[in-house]
Amino acid sequence: MFNNNINGERIKQARVYRGLSQSQLAEKLQVTRQAISNYESNKMNLSINVISNLSNVLGFPLSFFSKEKCKVDDKGVIFFRTKSIPSKTKAAFREKIRIMEEEILEYFEKYIDFPALNLPDFSEILGDEIYNYNRERIIEVSKKLREYWGLGMEPIDNLMYILQKNGFIINKQLIDQEKTDGFSKKVNGRNIIFVSSNKESAVRTRFDLAHELGHLILHNTIEDDECYEKSIELDADFFASEFIYPSDIFINEIQDQPLNFETFIILKEKWKISMQAIIRKCKDFNLISEDRYTYFQKRLSYNRWRKKEPLDDRIIPEEPRLLNDVISLLIDNNIITKKTLLMEIDLEKEQIIEFCNLKDDFFDDTFENVIKLYKKSV
């Protein structure tokens, strides 16, 4: 066997991140499942042949596998849209959050201070409960947050910018899972949100973002999945609708308008909220009957507006800019170079692009092949 400094916990982290079982990884590396178990528990050194294949199979540079034990606490609940997401998918999403915290944010903290989390104290409104809030209290929370952030009761032009400005770390990437459009978690005092990039609707992504914001405010005392109830998703949905389009303004604007799709399209353009959310809001505040609500739902399906509504090709998607701007600032001031990023962040080029929301061609003018060769030789 070949003496090496490969850290077994890093192998497990990369395997879980890729959604592989020990048996699946064993098959790809052409070893036994027991060998993988021994590698991950540091009971067996890897052969030089396994080491040479490890990076290609798991998509991480060898420098990643030689790092010390993971420091980020992976306990605590991650908020999804449903409890029925497969456990291995939940585990993979948990590792995405750990990668963001430990490999990306900690690296850039050597150079800059990220915006501090800026939230008011909601304890007087929420009390000691962790879910099943009534709507009146959620409306109070939304009003207080809008006031605290100086938003008034006007439409929010760029929700993603507002959240990043107030200390939320946001990533937008492909989420290959039909049952969730985003997930979030509080880690080491940071609120980290991932939203899906594989959507045709900018307003639905805004709603997902506000939904995750709702979780991190309303349900921040939930400590494990056992406390996870379906009702907390309804709470987060109601908060998202309320925060994007305050009910006081909504009722005032819509009560003298004809309740039809023409009105919904006008309001959608102004508030950047989907027609489906507006229709739901009408039902929540008893502005339409159950039969009328059902009628609108059928018309949405008939017009094929479930996934793509009118104006979805015109409303510009919001993009997370924080890490992109940090990198530009450091490069423009000759503090780092693109080569520095590739050599010092223990991720592959594609992962750095994904987690920092950079353009696909960002590293094209660097000697990436040389850097990649260097990483694999560490």
C-alpha positions, 0 to 999 in steps of 0.5 A: 500500500502507498502511504498517503495523507488522504483524509477519509472524512473528505472522501465521505464528504465528496461521496455524499456531495455527489449522492453516491453510496459506498457501494456505488463509489466502490464500483467506480473505483473498482474496490470493495464496499468494505474498502471504501468504509475503511478509507472513510474511517482512516483505517486503510491507506489508499493505493496509488491507483485509487488515489489517481482515480479519486479526483476524476470519480468524485470531481474534487482536486486531490488537495481537497482530500488531503485537508484536515477534518471538516470544521463546520457543524453539520447538525441542525435542520435544513429547510426544504419544501417538503419532508419527503425528499430522499435522505441522500438528497438531503445529505448532498444539500447539507454538504453543499452548505458545508462547502459554501461555508468552509471552502468559499466563505472562509477563504474570502474572509481572509481578505474581507468582512462579509455584511453582518446579519441585520435583523430586528428582534422578533421575540415579542411577536413570535414568543416561544413557538417554533411553528403554527404561527397565526397569520396576524403574527406573520403579517406583523413580522413582515411589517417589522422587517420591511420597516427595519430594512427601510423598504416601506410598503413599496414593491421590492425591486431586487430582493436578492440584493436586499438580502445580501446587503443585510447579511444573507449568503445566497447561491443560485445553482441547478437543483436537480430535485423536483420536490424543492426549489430551494433550501436554507440553513443557519451555519456558524451564525450565517444564514445561507440560502440556495435557490434553483437556477433551473426555472423559467420564472424570475418571480417564482425564484423571488418567491422561493427566496422570500420563502427561505427568508421566512424559514430563517426568521420564523423557524430559526429555533428548530434544531432537528428534523423531528420538529419539522411539520408541514405547517411550517411550509405554509407559514413560510409561503404566507410570509413570502407572499406577505413580504413581497406584496403586503396584504394591506396594500394588496387588498386596497389595490385589488378590491376596486379592480375586476378579478380577472387575469388582466388585473393579475398581470398588471399587479404581477408586473408591479410587484414581481409576484406570480399570478398564481401567488396573487390568486392564492392571496385572493383566496387567503383573504376571502376575496374570492370563493372556493369555486372561483379559486378552482376556476382560476386554477383550471384556467391556469392549467388550460393556458399552460401557465403553471410553469411559465406565465405571461411576463415571465420572459420579460421580468429580468431574473435577479442574480446573487452578486456578493461573491462575484463583486468580492472577487472583482474587487480583490482582482482589480486591487491586485490582491489576488489573481484568477490563478490564485483562486484556482490554486488556493481554493480546494475545489475544481474550477467548475465548482468555484464558478458554481458557488461564486456565481461566476460566468462560465468563461471566467477562468478561460484566460488562465493557465487552468490546465497547469493549475489542475495538474498541480492540484492533482499532484498535491 
